[in-house]
Amino acid sequence: MIQLIQWDDRKNLLIAGNKAETIDFCASHFISLAKECIKSSGKFCVALSGGSTPKPIYELICTKYRNEIDWSKVFLFWGDERSVNPTDPQSNYLMALTSGFGNVGIKADHIFRMRAEFEEKQILDDHAKVYEELILSNVENGSFDLIILGMGEDGHTASLFPNTSALRETNRLVVANYVPSKKTWRMTFTFGLINQARQIVFYLYGDSKKEKVQEIFTTKDLYPCQFIGSKKSKALWIMDEEASRLISP
């Protein structure tokens, strides 16, 4: 049975069942929000997350649910990207397109790839500024209908890693961010951009996540992911029974 818990001023917790039920819930939630936005405003602006967690959700969206929305009205962005070429297996862009978003009928000029395949700070930051401009030109007031996020073992989200400069950014929407633990640059949305989205969603499932989830939900302001959400736009943490085992009532 689905449980929705009003957790605190920044986040709500939704426990959707087992892993399969959670993946299906995440996919159907994406489609429901897309339908609502397309009906009310004529478009659906979404920023995707990378990594292994959202992949089966994207695959389900683009197979089981692919005929439920008008994909020509979808505007596809990414919340962060690694400094790799778009053909690299580590590319968040490539993962999303090969998971199905490249074959559902989204217009080519509605797909906005982060050009993050650079290790030079100035070049990468110039491309981050261009991405800001693309957002402001295509997303009303810079407020996405949906931003999808994940949580890393170190508490990072998007490419907002602990002890990195992007955590202190208050003026920019998108920045280049050096990640010492990875010895590489990333491009990432900032807290300011994420927290003004209409809907912010974390996807989490699996037993391996339960200890970190417990820490995130029982401490305050220690990890980047804990700064996501506000009273006006709470983050919705969707997870399965395994990931939420140590905090569920």
N, C-alpha and C positions, 0 to 999 in steps of 0.2 A: 504494500500500500504506500502511495506517495505521501511523504510528510514534508510540509513547509514550515520552517521554524524562523521566526523573526529574531535574529541572533543579537545584533547590536546596531549602532547608528550607521555602520558602513556596509553591513552584509546580512543577507538572508541565506539560510541553508535549505536546500531541497534534496531530500533523499528519495531517489527514484526507483529503488528496488535493487535487483542483482545487476551484474555488469551488462547483460544483454538488454534488460529493461531500461537501464540508464542510457545506453547508447541510443536506443529507439526514442526515449523521451527527449534527449538532446536534439535529435534530428527533427522530430515533430515540433518541438518548441521553435527551432529555427524557421521551419516552414510556416508555422502559425504567425510568427512575428512578421515574416516577409509578406504574407497575404495581407495582414492588417495595414502595413506601411504602404504597400502598392495600392491598396484600395483608398487609403486616406490621402496620400501625397503623390502617387504615380511612380514611386521609385522605392528601392530598398537599398540602403547603403550599409555595408557590412565590412568589418575588418577581421580577417582570419588570423588564427594562431597556427604556429607550426608544431613540430614534434610528433611523437607517435600516438599520443592520446586522442587527438581529434580525427585522425585518419579514418577509422572505421565509421565515425559519425558522418564525415564528409561523404564517404562511400554510400552510406545509407540515404543521405539527403539526395544524392545524385542518381540513385537507382529506385528505391521503393517510393520516394516522394517526388521524383523529378517532374512528373506531369501535373503537379498541384499548383505551381506558380508560373507566372510569365517571366521567364529568365531574362528577356530583353529589357526588363525594368530593374534588373539587379546591377548594382555598382560594387565591384569587388576590390577591396584594399587588403593590406597586410599590416598587422600591428608591429611586426619587427622582421628583420631579415639578417641572415648571416652574411659575412663577406665572401660569398662564393658566387660563381657564375650561375645563371638560371637553369643550366643543364646539369648542375652538380646534384648528386643524390641528397646532399645536405640542405638544399634550397627549400625554404618554406613555400615559395612560389611554385616550384616544380611539384612538391608533394600535393598541394591543393589541386593543381590542374590535373595531375595524373590520378587523383582520387575521384575525379569525375567532373569538377567544375570547368574543365576544358572542353567538355562534350555535351553540355546541357543547353547551349544556345545563348550564353552571355555574349553580348556584343564585344568585339575586340577593343573598342574604344571605351568600354566600361570596365576593363580589367587594368588595374593600376599596380604594376610591379614596382617594388622598391629596388632601385639600382644601387645595391650595396656591395657590389663585387670589387671593392677597392680597400686597400690597407693604408692609404694616405688620408690623414685626418681631414685636410682641407677639401680634397675632392669629395670624400664621403659626406662631409657636412654641406657642401654645395648641393649635392643630390638630395640631402635631407630637406634643404630649403625648397627645392623644386617640389618635393613630395608634399610639403606643407601647402604650397600654392595649388597643387592638384586637389588636395582635400578641400581647401577653402572655395575652390571653383566648382566643385561637384557635390559637396556635402553641406546642406543648409546650416549656416552658423557654425560649421565645423563640428556639429553634434551628430555622431553616427547613430543609426537606428540600433545597431548591435555591434559590440566589440567582444570577440571571443578571446579568452585567455586561458593559460594553463599555469601550473605552479611547479617550479623546479625543486630539487632536493635541498637547495640552499635558500629557498624562499623567494627566488626571483620570479618575475612574470614579465611577459614580452621579453625585451632585453634590458630590463631594469634590474641589474644585478646588485647585490650588496656592495657597498663601499665604492660605487662608481659615480662619475660626475653627473650623469643624467638624473640621478635622484634629487639633485639640488636645482635642477632647471625649473624656472618659474615663468619664463616668457615664451619659449619655443613649443611647438606642437610635435615636432619630429627632430631628433638629433642623432649625430654620430656618437657612439658610446664605446670607449675602450674597456674591455673586460679582462683584467689581469689574470683571473683564474683560468680563462680560456686562451690567453695570449693572442687575442684578436680583437678587431673592431666589429661592432654591430651597428645597425640602424634600428631605431626604436621610437615608438610613440612615447610621449612623456605623461606623467601623472595628470597634468592639466587637460590634455586632450582626452585621455581615457575617461576621466571622471566627469566629463560633460556629455558622455554618450547617453542616449535614451535608455539603453539596456546594456549592462556589462555582465558577462556570464563567464564563470570558470567551469571547465569540464575536468572532473577527477574521478578515477575509479581504480580499484585494485587494493589488495591488502598491503602492498609496499608503501602506500601513501598514508596509512593510518596514523603513524607516529608524528609525522610532520603536520598532518591536519590537526591533530590534537594540540600540538604546540601553537600553530597559527590561531586556533580558535580559543585558546585559553591564556594567551599572552597578548601584549599590545605593543605595536610600533617597534618591532624588532626586525621585521623582514619587509622587503619592498611590496610583496603582495598584500600586506596588511594596510597599506595606504591607498588601496583601491576601493572606490565607493564613497558615497557621501549621503547625508540625510536626504538630499534631493534625488539622488540616483544611486540607490543601494546596489552593490554587486550581488548577483545571484550565484551562489556556489552550488552547482548541481553535481552530486556524487552518488556512488552506489553504497550499498550497505557495508561493504568491506572497508572502503576508504573512510567512512564515517563511524566505524565501529566504536572508537574510543571516545566519541563525543555525542553520539546519538542518545536520546532519552530512553 
